[in-house]
Amino acid sequence: MSGTWHRVLLAEFLGTALLLAVVVGSGHMGETLSAGNAAIALLANSTATGLALWWLILLFAPISGAQFNPLVTASLVVNGEVPWRAALGIVLVQCLGAVAGVMLAHAMFDLPWLMQGVKPRASPGLWLSEVVATAGLMLTILLGRQRAAPALPALIAAYIAAAYWFTASTTFANPAETLARAFTTTFAGIRLVDVPAFVAAQSLGAVIAWGLARALAGPTPHRAIP
């Protein structure tokens, strides 16, 4: 792999790690300071996550495309922008980075670095929420890249901040993030046993988004990454 691809892998690891540190850290901070008020905790979590996405996408997009999500990487493979063998490495570092971000958040709050998630997230409504959340995110990315590329970081950040509130699952929409959040007992956690159904729902949402994007705007123009 070329030096350029090494930079891509490093950017994807760091970006995904920082994203999960924000998701888990802000969730824990919000829950701790809100004195049991879940609405305030969710407001803190969604605001911090939206702002972090805006920052991280602007920072890392010139290096790796700021993918941070295996489903985004898969869409780039389908469009011929990333070779599938390279994509395997990208997805691996996204997953490792996500777990590292959870560990970093725990360390900052003097918690055990890895904990087994205990928050149950298993119901038809939650699975449907992940289909909707992921379809919305992927459609934002796929259409935004064609029609509003300069505004794409803000579009993604705004969508995720809003989707925290209108989906019952609070919008995971990312298989790497979902897996990593199975290793925390904080506000953002999920049981490991609930992860496969979430990932299946997210994958279905991504397929729906790809179909809708093609129907609405046609194939995404080819752009090599990086």
C-alpha positions in Angstrom: 0.0 0.0 0.0 1.3 3.4 -0.9 2.2 6.1 1.5 -1.0 7.9 0.5 -3.1 4.9 1.5 -1.2 4.8 4.9 -2.4 8.4 5.4 -5.9 7.4 4.5 -5.9 4.6 7.1 -4.4 6.8 9.8 -7.0 9.5 9.0 -9.9 7.0 9.2 -8.6 5.6 12.5 -8.1 9.0 14.1 -11.4 10.4 12.8 -13.5 7.4 13.9 -11.7 7.3 17.3 -12.4 11.0 17.9 -16.0 10.7 16.8 -16.6 7.8 19.3 -14.8 9.7 22.0 -17.3 12.6 21.5 -20.3 10.3 21.3 -19.5 8.4 24.4 -17.9 11.2 26.4 -20.6 13.7 25.8 -23.3 11.2 26.5 -21.6 10.3 29.8 -21.0 14.0 30.7 -24.6 14.9 29.8 -26.0 12.1 31.9 -23.8 12.9 34.8 -24.6 16.6 34.9 -28.3 16.4 34.0 -29.3 14.8 37.3 -31.4 12.1 35.7 -33.1 14.3 33.0 -32.7 12.2 29.9 -33.8 15.0 27.6 -30.9 17.3 28.7 -28.5 14.4 28.4 -29.7 13.7 24.9 -29.5 17.4 24.0 -25.8 17.5 25.1 -25.1 14.2 23.3 -26.7 15.3 20.0 -25.2 18.8 20.0 -21.7 17.6 20.7 -21.9 14.8 18.1 -23.3 17.1 15.4 -20.6 19.7 16.0 -17.9 17.0 16.1 -19.0 15.6 12.8 -18.8 19.0 11.1 -15.3 19.5 12.5 -14.0 16.0 11.7 -15.4 15.9 8.1 -13.8 19.3 7.3 -10.5 18.2 8.9 -10.2 14.7 7.4 -12.1 14.9 4.1 -9.1 16.1 2.1 -7.1 13.1 3.3 -9.5 10.1 3.3 -12.9 11.4 2.4 -13.8 11.4 6.0 -15.7 8.1 5.7 -15.7 7.0 9.4 -18.5 4.5 8.6 -18.2 1.1 6.8 -21.4 1.8 4.9 -20.0 5.0 3.5 -16.9 3.0 2.5 -19.1 0.4 0.9 -20.8 3.0 -1.2 -17.4 4.3 -2.4 -16.5 0.7 -3.4 -19.8 0.3 -5.3 -19.1 3.6 -7.1 -15.6 2.5 -8.0 -13.9 5.2 -5.9 -12.2 2.8 -3.5 -10.7 -0.6 -4.4 -12.4 -3.4 -2.4 -9.2 -4.7 -1.0 -8.3 -1.2 0.3 -11.8 -0.9 1.6 -11.3 -4.0 3.9 -8.3 -2.2 5.5 -10.4 1.0 5.9 -13.3 -0.8 7.5 -10.9 -2.6 9.9 -9.2 0.6 11.0 -12.7 2.3 11.4 -13.7 -0.5 13.8 -10.4 -0.4 15.7 -10.6 3.4 15.9 -14.2 3.3 17.1 -13.2 0.9 20.0 -10.1 3.1 20.7 -12.4 6.2 20.9 -14.6 4.4 23.5 -11.5 3.5 25.5 -10.3 7.1 25.3 -13.7 8.5 26.6 -13.7 6.0 29.4 -10.1 6.9 30.4 -10.9 10.6 30.5 -13.7 9.9 33.0 -11.7 7.5 35.1 -13.9 4.5 34.0 -12.7 1.0 33.1 -11.3 1.2 29.6 -13.7 -1.5 28.3 -17.0 -2.5 29.7 -19.7 -4.9 28.5 -22.7 -2.9 27.3 -25.9 -3.6 29.3 -28.4 -1.2 27.7 -31.1 -3.3 25.8 -31.9 -2.0 22.4 -34.0 -4.7 20.7 -37.5 -4.0 19.3 -39.2 -3.5 15.9 -39.4 0.2 16.5 -35.6 0.5 17.2 -34.8 -1.6 14.1 -37.0 0.5 11.9 -35.4 3.6 13.4 -32.0 2.3 12.3 -33.3 1.7 8.8 -34.7 5.2 8.6 -31.6 6.8 10.3 -29.2 5.1 8.0 -31.2 5.7 4.9 -31.4 9.4 5.7 -27.7 9.7 6.4 -26.7 7.8 3.3 -29.1 9.8 1.1 -27.8 13.0 2.6 -24.2 11.9 1.6 -25.1 10.5 -1.8 -27.2 13.5 -2.9 -25.1 16.1 -1.1 -21.9 15.0 -2.9 -23.6 15.7 -6.2 -25.7 18.7 -5.5 -24.3 20.5 -2.5 -20.7 19.3 -2.0 -19.3 22.4 -0.2 -22.2 22.2 2.3 -21.9 18.5 2.9 -20.2 18.6 6.3 -22.9 20.9 7.6 -25.6 18.8 6.0 -24.3 15.6 7.7 -23.9 17.3 11.1 -27.4 18.8 10.9 -29.0 15.6 9.9 -27.3 13.5 12.7 -28.1 16.2 15.4 -31.8 16.1 14.3 -32.0 12.4 13.8 -30.9 11.8 17.5 -34.3 13.3 18.3 -36.7 11.9 15.7 -35.6 8.2 15.8 -36.3 5.9 18.7 -32.8 4.5 18.5 -31.1 7.9 18.8 -29.5 7.1 15.4 -26.4 4.9 15.4 -26.4 4.5 11.6 -22.9 3.2 11.6 -21.8 -0.5 12.1 -18.3 0.4 13.4 -19.9 2.8 16.0 -22.6 0.3 16.9 -20.0 -2.4 17.6 -17.8 -0.1 19.7 -20.8 1.2 21.7 -21.3 -2.4 22.9 -18.2 -1.9 25.0 -19.6 0.9 27.2 -22.2 1.0 30.0 -22.6 4.7 29.7 -25.5 6.7 28.1 -24.5 5.7 24.6 -24.2 1.9 25.2 -25.9 -1.1 23.6 -25.8 -4.8 24.5 -23.5 -6.8 22.3 -26.3 -9.3 21.6 -28.3 -6.4 20.0 -25.6 -5.3 17.6 -26.3 -7.8 14.7 -29.9 -6.7 14.3 -28.8 -3.0 14.4 -26.2 -3.6 11.7 -28.7 -5.6 9.5 -31.2 -2.7 9.8 -28.4 -0.2 9.0 -27.4 -2.2 5.9 -31.0 -2.3 4.7 -31.2 1.5 5.1 -28.1 2.0 3.1 -29.4 -0.2 0.2 -32.7 1.8 0.3 -30.7 5.1 0.1 -28.6 3.9 -2.8 -31.7 3.0 -4.7 -33.4 6.4 -3.9 -30.2 8.3 -4.8 -30.0 6.7 -8.2 -33.7 7.3 -8.9 -33.4 11.0 -7.8 -30.1 12.0 -9.3 -28.5 9.1 -11.2 -25.1 7.5 -10.5 -22.6 9.4 -8.4 -19.8 10.8 -10.6 -16.6 8.9 -10.1 -14.1 10.5 -7.8 -10.9 8.7 -6.7 -10.3 8.6 -2.9 -8.1 10.2 -1.8 
